[in-house]
Amino acid sequence: MANTTFSGPIRAGNIKNTTGTTIGTNIANVGYVVMCQDTVQSLAGGALGAVTTDIVIPANSKIVNCIIDLVVAANTTTNISVGEVGGNANTIINAVASGTTVGVKALGAGGGGTLAWGDTGTSDLRLTVTSSAATNAGSVRITIMYAQAFNSAILP
């Protein structure tokens, strides 16, 4: 199956500007397309210290969800954090417990480590993964969902 790559943010909807009061006719309904990137990181071999991933979130994006999915069971619970290269190790996710069973983990208070979800800033953001405990088994898939160039800094 072929892939198509676009260079800029994708917005969808058929009414760009509000010019009246009738839904479906003249009230804006354009929104941003949500995209995602993911990475799989082995947890075997000990605690991870800010391992650089291939996930790069474009500048001025809004993160709308982060999914932590333990795809291979760990033998010890470890706290998983997602941060930025050259920045805080918990910018995006702050210490979500992996548990020892496979499946998606609840972010709880660990989501939005430093409240960076609303706007990722004016530069692209390359992400890191950190884990706190030494394990000898397990792997985690981290999926980051975002609206590219949402730029909430300029919204009313």
N, C-alpha and C positions, 0 to 999 in steps of 0.2 A: 504494500500500500504506500502510495506517495505521501510526502509531507509538504506542507506549505509554510514558509516562514515569512512573517511580516516584520517590518523594521520598527514600527512604533506602536503606541497603545491602540487597542482595538475598542471601539465603542459601537454599540448596537442600539437600534431603535429607529423609528421612522419619523419622529417629530423632534427636531433639534431644539427649537425655541418655543416658549409659550407665547401665544398671541391672543389667547381667548380663555374660555372657561369650560370647554367641552372636552371631556376625557375621550381619547381616541381620535380626536379631530385637530385640536389646537393647543393641547397642554403637552409640554415636553415629556418624552418618555425614553430618552437616550441614556444608557448606562454603560458602565465599563465591563468588559469581558474579564472574568476571573481566570487566571492561569495558575499553573503549578509547576514546581520543580521538586525533584526528590533525590535522595541519596540513601545508600545502604552502608552502614558502618558496623564492622565486627566489634563485639564487646569482649571477645576472648583475648587474653594476654595482659590483662591488668587495666587499671584506670587509664582513661584517655585524657590527654592534656591538650585541648583546643586543636583537634585534628581538622585541617583545612578540607572543605568539601568543594565540589564543583557547582554548588548552588550559588548563583549570583543574581540578586534581586535588583532590577533596574531602579535608578534614582527616582525619588518622589512617588514610590509605590505605596499602596496600603495593603498590609498583610491582613487577610480576612480569616485565616485559619492555619493551624499547624497541627499535623497529625504525627504522633509518635506511635509506631506500630512495632512491637517486638515480634519479629518474624521467626526467630529461632530462640528458644527459651534460654535465659541466663540461669546460672546456678546460684547467683546471689543478686539480691536487689541492688541496683545502682541508680543514682540520680543522674538523669540525662539533661544537659543544658545545651542550648543553641545560641551562639553568639556571633561576633563579627571578627574577621581577620584584622588584627591591629587594634582591636577594641575590647569591650567587655565579653567575657565568655558566656554571659547570660543575657545578652541584649534582647533576644527574641523569646527564649524559653528559659526559665529559671528552675532547675532542679525538679524535674518530673520523675517520680519513682518508676523504674521499669517493672518491678515485680519479677517473678520467676516463671510466669506463664505467658504464652504467646497471645497477641491481640493488641488492640488499640488502647492506649493509656489515657486516662482523663488528665487534662492540663490543670484543672483546678486553679489554685492561686499561682501556679508556676507559669501560666501563660502570660505573655507580655512582660518579660523580666524587667525591662526598664522603660516600659510604656512606649516602645518604638514601633508598635504595630500601625498606628495612625498615619505616619508618614516616615518613610525610611531615610529621608534626608536628600540632599542635593547630589550625592554621589552614589554610584552603584555599590551594593553591599554584598561582599562575599562572606559566606557563612562558615562557621566552625561547629564541631560537635565535641562536647566534653562529657566524660562520665566520672563518677566519684569513687566507685569501688572496684577493686580488683576482682575480675571474674575470669573463668577459663572457658566460658561458653556463651553463646548468644550473639544475635545481631539485631540491629534496629533499623527500620526504614523511617526516614524523616521526610515528610512531605510538607512543603510550604505553599500555601495558596495565597495569591495576591492579585490586586488590580493594578496593572502597570500604569505609571504616571498619573495616578489618581490625584496626587498632590493636594492632600487635605489642608495644607498650609495656606492655600489661597481660597478655600471654600468659605462661604459666609458662616 
